[in-house]
Amino acid sequence: MAEQHTPRSLIVSLYGAYGRTPDDAPMPVAELIRLLGALGVDAPSVRSSVSRLKRRGLLVPRRTADGAAGYALSEDARQLLDDGDRRIYAREEPKLADGWVLAVFSVPEQERHKRHLLRSRLSRLGFGAAAPGVWIAPAALYEETRHTLQRLHLDPYVDFFRGEHLGFTPTAEAVGRWWDLAAIAKQHEEFLDRHEPVLRHWQRTTGSPEDAYRDYLLALDSWRRLPYADPGLPEELLPAGWPGARAAEVFAELHTRLRDLGAGFVTGA
């Protein structure tokens, strides 16, 4: 099945890769349409997706220096992307000795709709369910989780704890209950199926800035979900033949080869 890259997701990937500037300059709407057009997204879809991102508070309308209509990242969106950088580009080798962070939440009955929101958000951040109302993740995910729950005004319902797993189930067995490792491995394998051939192509030949931009942004749009589905468990807790390390290597090499070359198409240089 062909991979689906939604216009809204591609716009977020575009801002993450090329849209952050020291002066927070807005990206002109005309440029958004040109850059998304190179990925097969038509102008109405771009405008509709930008409107949705604006309603969510991620993009703010702003005029460019020459007076053209454009959109800049909101403060929340910049924090979201900055937090994402640590997962997407600079994942450190996890160590079992680093321990775990536990998120324990309690929501009053009159606000029970927030329970689902908390569960879904913790899951999307990479937490596994250790018990009802108790979620677990490698300790390295604490800072980003704190930022996210504060941004969503969910922090009053949650307490965080840091610690180690003492048993009774061996930790390597317990993580198989906390996360669906087979489903995560499948996502890594699907990424490799789609993007490892792209890397082999670039290892054999060169291409234009537009080609580099297109291949890089599609790879980034696929990859940036994976460090959230995969919590980054220490190697000794993972099944043999885990494909995550290879997927990370493929993305890292695509990033090195294509990101800066693709920037020439973004800037029109």
N, C-alpha and C positions, 0 to 999 in steps of 0.2 A: 504494500500500500504506500502511495506517495505521502511524504511528510507534509503536514499542513502548517504553514507559517502564516499566522493571522496578521493583517495590517497593523493592528494595535501592538502586537508583540514585536513586530519588526521595527516599529517606531521607537519602542523602548530600547531595543537593541542598538538602533542607530544613535540615539542620544547617549547610550552608555559607551559606545565605541568612539564616537566623534563629536558629540554635542556638548561636552563639558569644556568650558573655556575659563581662563582666570578672571575675565571680566563679566562672566555670565551672559555673554552676548546671545540674543535670541537667534533661532534658526528661521530664516524666511520661509513662509508657506510655499513659495515657488520652488525653493530648494528641496523642501520635504517632498513635494510632488515629483520633482526630477529624480531624487535619490530613491524613492520608493518605486517610481516607474521603472527604474533599472532592474527591479526585482519582480516586475510583473503586476504591481498594484496600481489600479487606476486612480485618477484624481478624486472622484467622489468618495472612494473608500478611504483615502488619506484624510480628507476633510472630516468625514464621519468619525474616524478613529481618533483624530486630534480632538474633536469635540468631546468624545467620551473621556479621554485622558484629562481634558480640562475640567470636566465635571467631577472627576475623581481627585482633583487637586494636585495632579502631577505636572501639568503644564500650565503656564500662565501667559496670556497674550501680552505682547510687548512689541513696540516698533523697533526696527533695526536702525542703525546709524543714518541710513539714507531714507528713512521714513516708510520702508516697506513693512507690511504686516508679517509678524513672526511670532514664535512661541519659545519661551525660555523654560528651563526647569524650575519647579518650585523648590523651596528649601527642603521639604519632605522628600521630594523626588531625588534631589542631590544626595541626601543622607541614605536613601534606599540604594542608589547606585554605588555610593562609596562603600557601604556595607557589602554589597554584592561583589565588589572588586576583590575583597579578601577571599571570597569563595571561588570566584570564577577564574582569577588570574594568579592568585598567590596562596594556594592551599598548602599548608605545611604538613609534613609527614606526621600523622597522629601517633601518639604514644599512649599505651595503656596506663602508664603512670600519671598521665595528665588528669585522669579521673573523669567524672561525669557531672553534668548539671541536671538537677531535677526541677521540674516546674509542677507545682501543686496548686490547683485552683479550686475555688468554691464560689459558686454564683447563686445569689438569692433566687428563690423560685419565681418571683415577679419579673426577673430579668433572664429567664432561662434561655431566651433566644441567643444570649451571648455565650452560652456553653458551646453551641455548635460553632460559633465564630472562633472561639478559643481553640477548640479541637482542630478545626480545619487550618487555622493559622499556624499552630504548633506543628502540625503534620507537614505543612508546606515549608516550614523552616528546617525540617529534617528530624524532628523529634519522633521517637517511637513511644507507643503506649505501654507502660509498664504495669499499670493497674488503673481502674476507674479513677479519673481525676489526677493521675500521676503520670507525667511524661518525662522521658529521659533522652539525653543527647550527650555527645562528647562535650566536655567543658568548654572547648574553644568556641562553641556556638552561643555562649552566654551574652556577650556584648550586643551582637546583632539582634538576638531575641529581645533583649531589654529595650533596644531602640524601637523595634517593631511594635511591641505591645504598648509602649508609651505613645507612639504615634497614633495608634488605634484606640487609645484611651481604655485599654483593657488591663493595664497594670494594677489597678486597685484589687483585682480578683485573684492575683497570682502571687505566690511566694516561691523564691528560688533557693535551692540548696545545692551545695557542691560536696561530692563524696566519692566513695569507691564501692564497687559491688563485691559483697563478701559471701554470697551464696544464698541458698543452698545449691541451686542449679549452677553448674559451671558457666562462666560468663559467655564463652563461645557458643554454648547452647542457648543461653537466655536471649542473646541478641537475635536469634532466629524467631523468637516469639515477639520481640519488640518491633522488628522490622521485617517486611516481606523481601528478603534478600534475593529470591529468585526473580521477582518483578524488577528490582533495581538492576540486577545483572542484565536482564533483557534490554533495559533502556540503554545501558552502555553498549551492548552488542549492536543494537539498532543504530546508535550513533556511529559506531565503527563501520557498519555496513554502508552507511550513506557518505561518510566523510573521509574514511581512510583512502578510498580510490581518488578522491580529490587531492589529498596530500601526495599520493604517488604521482599524479599528473604534474603537480608543481615541482616535485623533485626531479622530474625528467625534463621540464621545459619552463619557459617563462611566458608571461602573459601581460596584458595591458592593465593599467590601473583600474579600469572598469571591471575587468575579469576578476582581479584580486579583491576589489570591494564586494562584488556579488558573492564570490565563494566564501569570503571571510564573514560577511554579515549573516549568511545562511548558516554557516558553522557555529557562529556565536549564538544565534537565535536558538539553535538546537542544544548547544552545550550548556548555556546558562541555566537551564532547568535542572540539569543533572546534579550539580553540587548541592541542590536543595533536596532532591529525591534521595540522594546518597549522603548520609550524615558524615561520612569520612571516618569510618571505623579503623582502628589499628589493624595491621595486616594479620596479626595472629588470631583475630576474631573472625576473619573472613574465610569463606569456602576456598578450597584449592582452585586455581585457575581463574581467580576473580578478574573480570575484564576492565575494572575501573581504572587501574593504573595505565593500561594501554590507551584507553579512551582519553585520559588526561594528557598523555604524551602526544597523541595525535592533535588534540586541540592546541596544545602549547606550541607545537611546531607550525601549525597553520597560522596561529597568532603572530609568531615571529616572522614568518615569510610574507604574510599578506596584509597585516594591519596597516603598516606604514605605507606600503605600495598603494593600497586602496585609498589612503587618505588623499592621494593626488587626484582621484576622481571626485572625492567629496569637496575639495577646495577648488576644483577646476584648474589645478596647476598643470 
